[in-house]
Amino acid sequence: MSSLSAAKDMDARKWGILLVLCGAIFLEGVDVAMLNVALPSIRADLGLSTGELQWVMSAYVLGYGGFMLLGGRAADLFGRRRMFLAWLAVFLLFSGLGGLATEGWTLVLARFTTGVAAAFMTPAGLSVITTGFAEGPQRNRALLIYSGTAAGGFTIGLVAGGLLTAVGWRWVFFAPVVLSFVILVAAAVLVPRSGRPDRSGKRLDAAGALTVTAALVLIVLGVERAAHTGIVLSLATLLAGLGLLGIFLFLERRAAEPLVRLGIFRSGVLVRANLVAILFAAGFFGFQFLVVLYLRELRGWTTLRTSFAMLIMGIDAVLSPTLTPRLVARFGNARVILGGLVLGVLSYGLFLPLGADWSYAAMVPSFLLLGLCFALAYGPLTIVATEGVADEEQGLAGGLLYTSFQFGAAVGLSAVTAVSVAATRGDTSAAVLDGYRAALLVPFATAVAAAVIGSFGLRARRGGAPPAAGGGLTGTAAVPVSR
């Protein structure tokens, strides 16, 4: 059965479930994109520095990535529907509170809590798909539609964010409240109840969750503060983060019910997918952060003009559910992912010689290639990172993947901020441009590293195995990881 014909085998009930879950991931994409284009207006109104402004974004992705593993585990233990509905309500509440912030720290706190809500909501929604759709073409199709919807949310969010910021940046936070409410009502009706999970002798690993979150925060803080503090303090912060990460692994090895069963990392496919996800997100978010600052603050473009300029990247919303399934069916996930990553290298590389007065035509190739990169890499990565994993650990697999995406985004944002600040020597436009050029090396380097790691999937497939539509970064179907 081809991945295209698989969609015909989904009944109305499954389409309804998929529609609701796509609405939730669409909401997450809209929320992030609208905030991205509103950042300069928020900076001007609240008087934030570049480092503080970065934390408005990083607080969300740290809350998201730091609690994602706990969210995935909670979905497995307490029920996917229950976790999805409860934390969608929290997302709704704190998105609205963010719009009421009058100081930077209150906005950062609201964004962190919203990220925590997304950390519980997203793996619950993803695991509803991975357990409710048969593994193979049908699930692959559903996941590619799901990822395409996320891309669509980001694209529409760029334009919506520009329109809403033109009225007032606070509407960027108030608008998702309405969308969240609609999705919450629809989910309560359409997402089916399932049997209560057997939690006999099982519990949440709160110590593990707090330890890994603190580790991620310290690592990101160490990277971000590198440009503002001495090398000794930055290294001390990084080492403290790595030390907590080591403690987390120690706790997980000894825990009766670990947050992360370490045996899951015996899957080379899963490990490669998550490493690529970290690097992919680091480059993608870091690049967009720099582009928005360049267009808004150095070039003086309006929010709306900036939004429409970046709209071409939204080509991924069209290609993810249409072209990508065909390519996966023909060439396998490994080649499609690698192709996307190579396009990312080209995209960032073309932007390296950034000029002070570049025409829009000079920027279009990078934006277009980045949209193609996202379309080819994001959906297949979602497939391979959850394929072959037992149903009772789908929440964990989804949590690992989205932790990787969000941690990568936080590190990417912090790294480009640190490099930009360190390389900016003066208040002139030329000095600011020098800072942006230096920082653009970060997404380029992460894209190269991601492509190198992705290429190992093709090397592993040498030996004659044909590509499979469900093939992972090895090009063949992932096998269940032994317990």
C-alpha positions as CSV (number, residue, x, y, z in Angstrom):
1,M,0.0,0.0,0.0
2,S,1.4,3.4,-0.9
3,S,1.5,6.3,1.6
4,L,-0.9,8.2,-0.6
5,S,-3.6,5.5,-0.7
6,A,-3.2,5.0,3.0
7,A,-5.1,8.2,3.6
8,K,-8.2,6.6,2.0
9,D,-8.2,3.9,4.6
10,M,-8.7,6.3,7.4
11,D,-12.3,6.6,8.5
12,A,-14.2,9.7,9.5
13,R,-13.4,9.2,13.2
14,K,-9.7,9.0,12.6
15,W,-9.8,12.1,10.4
16,G,-11.6,14.0,13.2
17,I,-9.0,13.0,15.7
18,L,-6.2,14.0,13.3
19,L,-7.9,17.3,12.7
20,V,-8.0,18.2,16.4
21,L,-4.4,17.1,17.0
22,C,-3.2,19.1,13.9
23,G,-5.1,22.1,15.4
24,A,-3.0,21.8,18.5
25,I,0.3,21.6,16.7
26,F,-0.8,24.4,14.4
27,L,-1.5,26.5,17.5
28,E,2.1,25.8,18.8
29,G,3.5,26.9,15.4
30,V,1.4,30.0,15.3
31,D,2.3,31.0,18.8
32,V,6.1,30.7,18.2
33,A,6.0,32.5,14.8
34,M,3.9,35.4,16.0
35,L,6.2,36.0,18.9
36,N,9.2,35.8,16.6
37,V,8.1,38.8,14.5
38,A,6.9,40.7,17.5
39,L,10.2,40.6,19.4
40,P,11.5,44.1,18.3
41,S,8.2,45.7,19.3
42,I,8.4,44.0,22.7
43,R,12.0,45.1,23.1
44,A,11.0,48.7,22.4
45,D,8.0,48.7,24.7
46,L,9.6,47.0,27.7
47,G,13.2,48.2,27.2
48,L,14.9,44.8,26.9
49,S,18.5,44.2,25.9
50,T,19.3,41.7,23.2
51,G,20.2,39.1,25.9
52,E,16.9,39.7,27.7
53,L,15.0,39.6,24.5
54,Q,16.5,36.2,23.6
55,W,15.2,34.8,26.9
56,V,11.6,35.7,25.9
57,M,12.0,33.0,23.3
58,S,14.4,30.8,25.2
59,A,12.1,30.6,28.3
60,Y,9.4,29.0,26.2
61,V,11.7,26.5,24.6
62,L,13.4,25.6,27.9
63,G,10.0,25.0,29.6
64,Y,9.0,23.1,26.5
65,G,12.2,21.0,26.2
66,G,12.9,20.7,29.9
67,F,9.6,19.2,30.9
68,M,8.9,17.3,27.6
69,L,10.3,14.0,28.9
70,L,8.1,14.3,32.0
71,G,5.2,15.2,29.7
72,G,5.7,12.1,27.6
73,R,5.9,9.9,30.6
74,A,2.8,11.5,32.1
75,A,0.9,10.7,28.9
76,D,1.9,7.1,29.1
77,L,0.9,6.8,32.8
78,F,-2.1,9.0,33.2
79,G,-3.8,8.9,29.9
80,R,-3.1,10.7,26.6
81,R,-6.5,12.4,26.4
82,R,-6.5,13.6,30.0
83,M,-3.0,15.1,29.7
84,F,-3.8,16.7,26.3
85,L,-7.0,18.4,27.5
86,A,-5.7,19.5,30.9
87,W,-2.5,21.1,29.7
88,L,-4.2,22.7,26.7
89,A,-6.3,24.6,29.2
90,V,-3.1,25.7,31.0
91,F,-1.6,26.8,27.7
92,L,-4.7,28.9,27.1
93,L,-4.5,30.6,30.5
94,F,-0.8,31.6,30.5
95,S,-0.8,32.7,26.8
96,G,-3.4,35.3,27.9
97,L,-1.4,36.2,31.0
98,G,1.7,36.8,28.8
99,G,-0.2,39.6,27.0
100,L,-0.8,41.4,30.3
101,A,3.0,41.5,31.2
102,T,4.4,44.9,32.0
103,E,8.0,43.9,32.7
104,G,10.4,41.6,31.1
105,W,10.6,39.1,33.9
106,T,6.9,38.6,34.1
107,L,6.8,37.9,30.3
108,V,9.6,35.5,30.6
109,L,7.8,33.7,33.4
110,A,4.6,33.5,31.5
111,R,6.4,32.1,28.4
112,F,8.2,29.5,30.5
113,T,4.9,28.3,32.0
114,T,3.3,28.2,28.5
115,G,6.3,26.1,27.4
116,V,5.7,23.7,30.2
117,A,2.1,23.3,29.2
118,A,3.1,22.6,25.7
119,A,5.6,20.0,27.0
120,F,2.8,18.0,28.4
121,M,0.3,18.7,25.6
122,T,2.4,17.9,22.6
123,P,3.8,14.4,23.4
124,A,0.3,13.4,24.5
125,G,-1.1,14.5,21.1
126,L,1.7,12.9,19.2
127,S,1.3,9.6,21.0
128,V,-2.4,9.6,20.2
129,I,-1.4,9.5,16.6
130,T,1.4,6.9,16.9
131,T,-0.9,4.6,18.9
132,G,-4.1,5.3,17.0
133,F,-2.8,4.8,13.5
134,A,-1.3,1.6,12.2
135,E,2.5,1.6,11.9
136,G,3.5,1.9,8.3
137,P,2.0,4.0,5.4
138,Q,-1.1,5.1,7.4
139,R,0.9,6.4,10.4
140,N,3.5,7.9,8.1
141,R,0.8,9.8,6.2
142,A,-0.8,11.0,9.4
143,L,2.6,12.2,10.8
144,L,3.5,14.0,7.6
145,I,0.1,15.8,7.6
146,Y,0.7,16.6,11.3
147,S,4.2,18.0,10.6
148,G,2.9,19.9,7.6
149,T,0.3,21.5,9.7
150,A,2.9,22.6,12.2
151,A,4.8,24.3,9.3
152,G,1.5,25.9,8.2
153,G,1.0,27.3,11.6
154,F,4.4,28.8,11.5
155,T,3.8,30.3,8.1
156,I,0.4,31.8,9.0
157,G,1.9,33.0,12.3
158,L,4.5,35.1,10.5
159,V,1.7,37.0,8.7
160,A,-0.7,37.1,11.6
161,G,2.1,38.2,13.9
162,G,2.8,41.1,11.6
163,L,-0.8,42.1,11.4
164,L,-1.4,41.8,15.2
165,T,1.8,43.6,16.1
166,A,0.8,46.5,13.9
167,V,-2.2,46.9,16.2
168,G,-0.3,46.1,19.4
169,W,2.2,43.3,20.4
170,R,-0.1,42.1,23.2
171,W,-2.5,40.7,20.7
172,V,0.1,38.2,19.7
173,F,-0.6,36.6,23.1
174,F,-4.3,37.2,23.2
175,A,-5.1,35.7,19.8
176,P,-4.0,32.1,20.7
177,V,-6.4,32.2,23.6
178,V,-9.3,32.1,21.2
179,L,-7.8,29.4,19.1
180,S,-6.9,27.3,22.2
181,F,-10.5,27.5,23.4
182,V,-11.9,26.2,20.1
183,I,-9.4,23.3,20.0
184,L,-10.1,22.5,23.6
185,V,-13.9,22.2,22.9
186,A,-13.3,20.1,19.7
187,A,-10.8,17.8,21.5
188,A,-13.2,17.1,24.3
189,V,-15.8,15.9,21.8
190,L,-13.6,14.1,19.2
191,V,-10.6,12.6,21.0
192,P,-11.9,9.3,22.3
193,R,-11.5,8.1,25.8
194,S,-9.2,5.1,26.3
195,G,-8.9,2.6,29.0
196,R,-7.2,3.8,32.2
197,P,-3.5,2.9,32.0
198,D,-2.3,0.3,34.5
199,R,-0.2,2.3,36.9
200,S,0.4,-0.4,39.4
201,G,3.7,0.2,41.1
202,K,4.5,3.1,38.6
203,R,5.1,6.7,39.4
204,L,6.5,9.9,37.8
205,D,10.2,10.4,38.2
206,A,10.0,14.0,39.6
207,A,13.6,14.0,40.7
208,G,14.7,13.1,37.2
209,A,12.5,15.7,35.6
210,L,13.8,18.5,37.8
211,T,17.4,17.5,37.4
212,V,17.3,17.3,33.6
213,T,15.4,20.7,33.4
214,A,18.0,22.4,35.6
215,A,20.8,20.8,33.5
216,L,19.3,22.2,30.3
217,V,18.8,25.6,31.8
218,L,22.4,25.9,33.0
219,I,23.8,24.7,29.7
220,V,21.8,27.3,27.7
221,L,22.6,30.0,30.3
222,G,26.3,29.1,30.0
223,V,26.2,29.5,26.2
224,E,24.2,32.8,26.3
225,R,26.3,34.4,29.1
226,A,29.6,33.7,27.2
227,A,29.5,37.1,25.6
228,H,28.6,39.0,28.9
229,T,30.8,37.3,31.5
230,G,34.3,36.0,31.8
231,I,35.3,32.6,30.4
232,V,35.7,31.2,33.9
233,L,32.1,31.9,34.9
234,S,30.7,30.7,31.6
235,L,32.7,27.4,31.7
236,A,31.6,26.9,35.4
237,T,28.0,27.3,34.4
238,L,28.4,24.9,31.5
239,L,30.2,22.3,33.7
240,A,27.5,22.6,36.4
241,G,24.9,21.9,33.7
242,L,26.9,18.9,32.4
243,G,27.3,17.7,36.0
244,L,23.6,17.8,36.6
245,L,23.1,15.9,33.3
246,G,25.5,13.2,34.7
247,I,23.5,13.1,37.9
248,F,20.3,12.7,35.9
249,L,21.7,9.7,34.1
250,F,22.8,8.3,37.4
251,L,19.3,8.7,38.9
252,E,17.7,7.2,35.8
253,R,20.0,4.1,36.0
254,R,19.0,3.5,39.6
255,A,15.3,4.5,39.5
256,A,12.7,1.8,39.6
257,E,10.5,3.8,37.2
258,P,12.9,6.1,35.4
259,L,11.7,9.1,33.4
260,V,13.8,7.8,30.6
261,R,14.5,4.1,30.2
262,L,18.1,4.3,29.1
263,G,17.8,1.1,27.1
264,I,15.8,3.0,24.5
265,F,19.1,4.6,23.4
266,R,20.3,1.2,22.1
267,S,18.4,2.1,18.9
268,G,21.0,3.8,16.6
269,V,18.1,5.2,14.5
270,L,16.5,6.9,17.5
271,V,19.9,8.4,18.7
272,R,20.8,9.7,15.2
273,A,17.3,11.2,14.7
274,N,17.5,13.1,18.0
275,L,21.0,14.4,17.4
276,V,19.9,15.6,14.0
277,A,16.8,17.2,15.6
278,I,19.0,19.2,18.1
279,L,21.3,20.6,15.4
280,F,18.4,21.2,12.9
281,A,16.4,23.2,15.4
282,A,19.5,25.1,16.6
283,G,20.2,26.4,13.1
284,F,16.6,27.0,12.1
285,F,15.6,29.1,15.1
286,G,18.9,30.9,15.4
287,F,18.8,31.9,11.8
288,Q,15.3,33.3,12.0
289,F,16.1,35.2,15.1
290,L,19.0,37.0,13.3
291,V,17.0,37.6,10.2
292,V,14.1,39.3,12.1
293,L,16.6,41.6,14.0
294,Y,18.4,42.4,10.7
295,L,15.3,43.3,8.8
296,R,13.5,45.2,11.7
297,E,16.3,46.9,13.5
298,L,19.1,47.3,10.9
299,R,17.1,47.8,7.8
300,G,14.1,49.5,9.5
301,W,11.5,47.3,7.9
302,T,8.0,47.2,9.4
303,T,6.7,44.2,11.2
304,L,4.3,43.4,8.4
305,R,6.9,43.8,5.6
306,T,9.2,41.5,7.6
307,S,6.5,38.9,7.9
308,F,5.6,38.8,4.2
309,A,9.3,38.8,3.3
310,M,9.8,35.5,5.3
311,L,6.5,34.0,4.1
312,I,8.2,32.2,1.2
313,M,9.6,29.8,3.8
314,G,6.0,28.6,4.2
315,I,6.4,26.5,1.1
316,D,7.0,23.6,3.6
317,A,3.3,23.8,4.6
318,V,2.4,22.8,1.1
319,L,5.1,20.3,0.4
320,S,5.2,18.4,3.7
321,P,1.9,16.6,3.2
322,T,2.1,16.4,-0.6
323,L,5.6,16.0,-2.0
324,T,7.4,14.6,1.0
325,P,5.3,11.4,1.3
326,R,6.0,10.6,-2.4
327,L,9.8,11.1,-1.8
328,V,9.7,9.0,1.3
329,A,7.9,6.2,-0.5
330,R,10.4,6.4,-3.4
331,F,13.8,7.0,-1.6
332,G,13.2,6.2,2.1
333,N,13.5,8.5,5.0
334,A,17.4,8.5,5.2
335,R,17.9,10.0,1.8
336,V,15.0,12.5,2.1
337,I,16.2,13.7,5.5
338,L,19.8,14.0,4.2
339,G,18.6,15.9,1.1
340,G,16.8,18.4,3.4
341,L,19.8,18.9,5.6
342,V,22.0,19.6,2.6
343,L,19.5,22.2,1.4
344,G,19.8,23.8,4.9
345,V,23.6,24.0,4.5
346,L,23.1,25.8,1.1
347,S,20.5,28.1,2.6
348,Y,22.6,29.3,5.5
349,G,25.8,29.4,3.3
350,L,24.2,31.8,0.8
351,F,23.3,34.2,3.6
352,L,26.8,34.4,5.1
353,P,28.0,37.4,3.0
354,L,25.0,39.4,4.3
355,G,25.1,43.0,3.1
356,A,23.9,46.2,4.7
357,D,21.5,47.0,1.8
358,W,20.7,43.5,0.4
359,S,17.7,43.5,-1.9
360,Y,14.9,41.1,-1.2
361,A,15.8,39.1,-4.3
362,A,19.2,38.4,-2.8
363,M,17.5,36.9,0.3
364,V,14.9,34.8,-1.5
365,P,17.1,31.8,-2.4
366,S,18.0,31.3,1.3
367,F,14.4,31.6,2.4
368,L,13.2,29.2,-0.3
369,L,15.9,26.6,0.4
370,L,15.1,26.7,4.1
371,G,11.5,26.1,3.4
372,L,12.4,23.1,1.3
373,C,14.8,21.9,4.0
374,F,12.1,22.0,6.6
375,A,9.6,20.2,4.4
376,L,12.1,17.3,3.7
377,A,13.6,16.9,7.1
378,Y,11.0,17.6,9.8
379,G,8.3,15.1,9.0
380,P,10.6,12.1,8.3
381,L,12.5,12.8,11.5
382,T,9.2,12.6,13.4
383,I,8.6,9.2,11.8
384,V,11.9,7.6,12.4
385,A,12.2,8.9,16.0
386,T,8.9,7.0,17.0
387,E,9.0,4.0,14.7
388,G,9.5,0.6,16.1
389,V,8.9,1.8,19.7
390,A,6.3,-0.1,21.8
391,D,2.9,1.6,22.3
392,E,3.5,2.1,26.1
393,E,6.7,4.1,25.3
394,Q,5.4,6.2,22.4
395,G,5.0,9.2,24.8
396,L,8.6,8.8,25.8
397,A,9.8,8.6,22.2
398,G,7.8,11.7,21.3
399,G,9.0,13.4,24.4
400,L,12.7,12.7,23.5
401,L,12.2,14.1,20.0
402,Y,10.5,17.3,21.0
403,T,13.0,17.7,23.9
404,S,15.7,17.6,21.2
405,F,14.0,20.1,19.0
406,Q,13.4,22.5,21.9
407,F,16.8,22.1,23.5
408,G,18.4,22.7,20.1
409,A,16.3,25.8,19.6
410,A,17.3,27.2,23.0
411,V,21.0,26.5,22.4
412,G,20.8,27.9,18.9
413,L,19.2,31.1,20.1
414,S,21.7,31.5,22.9
415,A,24.7,30.8,20.6
416,V,23.7,33.3,17.9
417,T,23.0,35.9,20.6
418,A,26.4,35.3,22.3
419,V,28.3,35.4,19.1
420,S,26.5,38.5,17.8
421,V,27.1,40.4,21.0
422,A,30.7,39.4,21.2
423,A,31.4,40.3,17.6
424,T,29.6,43.7,17.7
425,R,32.2,46.3,18.6
426,G,30.5,49.6,18.6
427,D,27.1,51.2,18.1
428,T,27.4,51.8,14.3
429,S,25.3,50.0,11.7
430,A,28.5,48.5,10.3
431,A,29.4,47.1,13.8
432,V,26.0,45.6,14.2
433,L,26.2,44.0,10.7
434,D,29.6,42.5,11.6
435,G,27.9,40.9,14.6
436,Y,25.1,39.4,12.5
437,R,27.6,38.0,10.0
438,A,29.6,36.3,12.7
439,A,26.5,34.9,14.3
440,L,25.3,33.5,10.9
441,L,28.2,31.0,11.1
442,V,26.4,29.2,14.0
443,P,23.4,28.0,11.9
444,F,25.7,27.1,9.0
445,A,28.0,25.0,11.3
446,T,25.0,23.2,12.9
447,A,23.6,22.4,9.5
448,V,26.9,20.9,8.3
449,A,27.1,18.8,11.5
450,A,23.5,17.6,11.1
451,A,24.2,16.6,7.5
452,V,27.3,14.7,8.5
453,I,25.4,12.8,11.1
454,G,22.5,12.2,8.7
455,S,24.9,10.7,6.2
456,F,25.8,7.9,8.5
457,G,22.3,6.5,7.9
458,L,23.2,6.0,4.2
459,R,26.5,4.4,5.1
460,A,24.7,1.9,7.4
461,R,22.4,1.0,4.5
462,R,25.2,-0.1,2.2
463,G,24.9,-3.7,1.7
464,G,22.0,-3.9,-0.7
465,A,18.9,-3.2,1.5
466,P,16.4,-1.3,-0.6
467,P,15.0,1.9,0.7
468,A,11.7,1.6,2.6
469,A,9.0,4.2,3.0
470,G,9.2,3.6,6.7
471,G,12.9,3.4,6.8
472,G,14.7,5.4,9.4
473,L,18.1,7.1,9.3
474,T,19.4,3.7,8.4
475,G,17.1,3.5,5.5
476,T,15.4,0.3,6.8
477,A,12.5,0.0,9.2
478,A,13.5,0.4,12.9
479,V,13.0,-2.7,15.0
480,P,11.5,-2.6,18.5
481,V,14.1,-1.8,21.2
482,S,14.5,-4.6,23.6
483,R,13.7,-4.0,27.2
